[in-house]
Amino acid sequence: MKISKHTAEHYLWGQQCDGWHLVKHQDLSVIHERMPAGTSEVRHYHERARQFFFVLSGTATLEIDGTEIVLHPHEGVEVPPLAPHQMMNKSNGDLEFLVVSQPTSKGDRVLAD
């Protein structure tokens, strides 16, 4: 079945950020997310989920275990389980990206210091 952010289940999170569930299963999650300029996720890690972040538009700053990585459109990075990380939009424009989690990260998030 065809899906897009226009037809997917939508939710709000954080500081006026959007998420659209493109695939929502226990063994796999694919979410299209949008972060306005100057917003960030809380620093956290996942006990089981392995994640892959892929930038669609804008510029992302992803801190992983103390190292900041800047991602531009069509660039991505994998975050293994137990690695503390935080997605940030330090730019002046919107950031849109995909986050793929295997298995789903729902109920698997632990806040990090």
Long-range contacts (C-beta under 8 A, 24 or more apart in sequence): 5-32, 8-32, 14-39, 14-40, 14-41, 14-42, 15-39, 15-40, 17-41, 22-98, 24-104, 25-104, 26-103, 26-104, 27-102, 27-103, 27-104, 28-100, 28-101, 28-102, 28-103, 28-104, 29-99, 29-100, 29-101, 29-102, 29-103, 29-104, 29-105, 29-106, 30-98, 30-99, 30-100, 30-101, 31-98, 31-99, 31-100, 31-101, 32-56, 32-96, 32-97, 32-98, 33-96, 33-97, 33-98, 33-99, 34-94, 34-95, 34-96, 35-87, 35-89, 35-94, 35-95, 35-96, 35-97, 36-89, 36-94, 37-89, 37-91, 37-92, 37-93, 37-94, 37-95, 38-89, 38-90, 39-88, 39-89, 40-86, 40-87, 40-88, 40-89, 41-86, 41-87, 41-88, 42-86, 42-111, 43-84, 43-85, 43-86, 43-111, 43-112, 43-113, 44-84, 44-85, 44-86, 44-109, 44-110, 44-111, 44-112, 45-81, 45-82, 45-83, 45-84, 45-85, 45-109, 45-110, 45-112, 46-81, 46-82, 46-101, 46-105, 46-108, 46-109, 46-110, 47-81, 47-82, 47-108, 47-110, 48-81, 48-103, 48-108, 49-81, 49-101, 49-102, 49-103, 49-104, 49-105, 49-108, 50-78, 50-79, 50-80, 50-81, 50-101, 50-102, 51-78, 51-79, 51-85, 51-99, 51-100, 51-101, 51-102, 51-105, 52-76, 52-77, 52-78, 52-79, 52-98, 52-99, 52-100, 53-77, 53-79, 53-87, 53-97, 53-98, 53-99, 54-97, 54-98, 54-99, 54-100, 55-95, 55-96, 55-97, 56-96, 56-97, 56-98, 57-94, 57-95, 57-96, 58-89, 58-91, 58-93, 58-94, 58-95, 58-96, 58-97, 59-89, 59-90, 59-91, 59-93, 59-95, 60-87, 60-88, 60-89, 60-95, 60-97, 61-87, 61-88, 61-89, 61-90, 62-86, 62-87, 62-88, 63-88, 71-97, 84-112, 84-113
